[in-house]
Amino acid sequence: MKRVIHWFRRDFRITDNTALAAAVAAAGPDCEVIPVYVVSDWKGSHEWTGPARQEFLCGCLASLAKNLEAIGGRLIIRRGDAVKELEKLVAETGATEIFANRDPDPFGRLVEDRLDIMAKARGLELFLPKDACIHERDEALTGQGTVFRVFTPYSKVWFGLPKPSPGPAIKKLSTPSGVSSLPLPQLTDWGMSSSVSIPEPGERAARERLKVFIAGPIASYGEKRDLMGVNGTSHLSQDLRFGLISPRQIYAAAKNVEESLPPEGRKSAMKFLAEIVWREFYMQLLWHYPELLKQEFNPTWRGMEWPGLPGVPDAFERWCAGMTGFPIVDAAMRQLAATGWMHNRARMITAMFLTKDLHLDWRLGEAFFMRSLVDGEIASNNGGWQWSAGTGADAAPYFRVQNPWSQTKRFDPEGTYIRTWIPELRNVSNGSLLDPPSDGCPIAPGYPAPMLEHSAERDRTLDLFARHKVRP
Ligand SMILES: Cc1cc2nc3c(=O)[nH]c(=O)nc-3n(C[C@H](O)[C@H](O)[C@H](O)COP(=O)(O)OP(=O)(O)OC[C@H]3O[C@@H](n4cnc5c(N)ncnc54)[C@H](O)[C@@H]3O)c2cc1C
């Protein structure tokens, strides 16, 4: 009897799953599919993930296992090096083909190269289709066939390409009995615990989030997406990260509703889709330039010094803890600690604060975000950090340093976001949240005075960048 393996990686769904659908089709009606997830053997030493994301992963796997059972299958869990475990599974089951959706990040690509070698050596068919992106790698190039480094022309080409429709849910899948499986992973397997309030994991919950967004907030996304105290964005980032929903499903749902909206609503829906394009813009950049994870995209800023804030050795720790004395920065860092998610505008503000006010290396913040975010996505996170530091592709120029106080006035004018996340400031008047205290004293008991003066540190940033630019 023909047996094929589907290796789940970051695609924890049975609807519109490219490789899984191909595996089921290849297996045929009487044949068997072995759906497997291999828990990585990094044993907790990885500095780029943390309890909130691991807990979400565990929840996604539990939900996937149930969904597979409901259609007659069984999720097999193995632990260790993915290629070695897949090789063992082939030997145990006699599977002749391996299906997996390819991973857009450089770490996934390395594993795929090794898997390819193993498959060839064993005479196995290996199918690694595109799934995590609508367009990736070399699909959206300049007229000269080169890689876009600037977003707007990239997005024009992206929108001009034909779009695949989402595929249906798998209805039936049978997994051979007798294939051994470890229990579903638990957070404690990594010696971790978490008190972060994460979103509900699983394909059904992700579809529900999309439904809610499409039914209402998408129509005013353009107007509300930057207001940190308003629930104006989709909250789909962790779902895209873990493949609980596909970008094709999101695109189709947004395009479908767009056609029925009045002009402002249509603009909003397109603005939303442009954010989906930013995700793919950063993914294709990282695919072409994996060195982005180590160095500045813009060669002008390579080797920059990040000297830190003079006389404040614990500046990074204060930033992490949300105790800088800048309410908007601290609210954002506390939202991250409490929920594993941070509003996009707040990500920009906190990243600029770390790099331009505290003069700390963007890589420190990038790693901290990767450990803390449920949606931690290597390409978007690196892109966002390099954008904010002024070192990235299509980045904010170094001399455009956001002022946290003006950002508060524009994007949290009522202090709603600040009061939600900083209990010490719940009874403080609006005026005290929008400007630095004139006497430099704390504005509430237990909450620190601002740890620096923004305009002085802005000048220092301009000086540091200008001196680096003209260095011999
Ligand atoms: C410093 C920094 C770090 C970031 N780190 C991550 C990360 O690790 N993972 C991550 O998914 N996003 C990251 N972003 C992008 C963005 O902040 C989040 O995708 C967004 O806040 C998620 O909320 P949402 O799903 O409600 O977004 P929406 O506004 O509803 O957008 C829809 C989707 O578009 C994508 N998207 C939106 N904005 C961006 C963007 N600027 N860049 C790339 N994709 C985007 C996301 O997949 C998002 O789910 C980062 C941004 C910055 C400035």
The ligand as a MOL file (V3000), in Angstrom:
LIG
                    3D

  0  0  0     0  0            999 V3000
M  V30 BEGIN CTAB
M  V30 COUNTS 53 58 0 0 0
M  V30 BEGIN ATOM
M  V30 1 C 10.1890 46.5090 15.4480 0
M  V30 2 C 9.1060 45.6770 14.7970 0
M  V30 3 C 9.0840 44.3040 14.9710 0
M  V30 4 C 8.0800 43.5210 14.3660 0
M  V30 5 N 8.1000 42.1620 14.5610 0
M  V30 6 C 7.1600 41.3980 13.9540 0
M  V30 7 C 7.1670 39.9870 14.1260 0
M  V30 8 O 8.0380 39.3980 14.7800 0
M  V30 9 N 6.1540 39.2760 13.5380 0
M  V30 10 C 5.1820 39.8770 12.7830 0
M  V30 11 O 4.2950 39.1760 12.2700 0
M  V30 12 N 5.1940 41.2010 12.5830 0
M  V30 13 C 6.1280 41.9820 13.1490 0
M  V30 14 N 6.0920 43.3400 12.9730 0
M  V30 15 C 5.0780 43.9170 12.0710 0
M  V30 16 C 3.7590 44.3410 12.7360 0
M  V30 17 O 4.0080 45.1130 13.8600 0
M  V30 18 C 2.8670 43.1650 13.1230 0
M  V30 19 O 2.7460 42.2710 12.0520 0
M  V30 20 C 1.4500 43.6450 13.5000 0
M  V30 21 O 1.5140 44.5560 14.5460 0
M  V30 22 C 0.5950 42.4600 13.8750 0
M  V30 23 O -0.6890 42.8650 14.2590 0
M  V30 24 P -1.9510 42.5940 13.3450 0
M  V30 25 O -1.9800 41.1710 12.9450 0
M  V30 26 O -3.1210 43.1420 14.0490 0
M  V30 27 O -1.5790 43.4620 12.0780 0
M  V30 28 P -2.4690 44.0910 10.9120 0
M  V30 29 O -2.2340 45.5470 10.9380 0
M  V30 30 O -3.8610 43.6320 10.9770 0
M  V30 31 O -1.7680 43.5500 9.5950 0
M  V30 32 C -2.1310 42.3050 8.9740 0
M  V30 33 C -0.9180 41.4350 8.8090 0
M  V30 34 O 0.0320 42.0600 7.9600 0
M  V30 35 C 1.3530 41.7630 8.4000 0
M  V30 36 N 2.0180 43.0140 8.7860 0
M  V30 37 C 1.4460 44.1210 9.3080 0
M  V30 38 N 2.3630 45.0980 9.4750 0
M  V30 39 C 3.5340 44.5740 9.0620 0
M  V30 40 C 4.8550 45.0890 8.9760 0
M  V30 41 N 5.1630 46.3430 9.3420 0
M  V30 42 N 5.8350 44.2780 8.5350 0
M  V30 43 C 5.5610 43.0090 8.1390 0
M  V30 44 N 4.3240 42.4780 8.1820 0
M  V30 45 C 3.3310 43.2430 8.6310 0
M  V30 46 C 1.2170 40.8410 9.5920 0
M  V30 47 O 1.3040 39.5090 9.1420 0
M  V30 48 C -0.1760 41.1610 10.1030 0
M  V30 49 O -0.7790 40.1110 10.8100 0
M  V30 50 C 7.0920 44.1400 13.5590 0
M  V30 51 C 7.1280 45.5230 13.3930 0
M  V30 52 C 8.1120 46.2820 13.9960 0
M  V30 53 C 8.1190 47.7750 13.7860 0
M  V30 END ATOM
M  V30 BEGIN BOND
M  V30 1 1 1 2
M  V30 2 1 2 3
M  V30 3 2 2 52
M  V30 4 2 3 4
M  V30 5 1 4 5
M  V30 6 1 4 50
M  V30 7 2 5 6
M  V30 8 1 6 7
M  V30 9 1 6 13
M  V30 10 2 7 8
M  V30 11 1 7 9
M  V30 12 1 9 10
M  V30 13 2 10 11
M  V30 14 1 10 12
M  V30 15 2 12 13
M  V30 16 1 13 14
M  V30 17 1 14 15
M  V30 18 1 14 50
M  V30 19 1 15 16
M  V30 20 1 16 17
M  V30 21 1 16 18
M  V30 22 1 18 19
M  V30 23 1 18 20
M  V30 24 1 20 21
M  V30 25 1 20 22
M  V30 26 1 22 23
M  V30 27 1 23 24
M  V30 28 2 24 25
M  V30 29 1 24 26
M  V30 30 1 24 27
M  V30 31 1 27 28
M  V30 32 2 28 29
M  V30 33 1 28 30
M  V30 34 1 28 31
M  V30 35 1 31 32
M  V30 36 1 32 33
M  V30 37 1 33 34
M  V30 38 1 33 48
M  V30 39 1 34 35
M  V30 40 1 35 36
M  V30 41 1 35 46
M  V30 42 1 36 37
M  V30 43 1 36 45
M  V30 44 2 37 38
M  V30 45 1 38 39
M  V30 46 1 39 40
M  V30 47 2 39 45
M  V30 48 1 40 41
M  V30 49 2 40 42
M  V30 50 1 42 43
M  V30 51 2 43 44
M  V30 52 1 44 45
M  V30 53 1 46 47
M  V30 54 1 46 48
M  V30 55 1 48 49
M  V30 56 2 50 51
M  V30 57 1 51 52
M  V30 58 1 52 53
M  V30 END BOND
M  V30 END CTAB
M  END
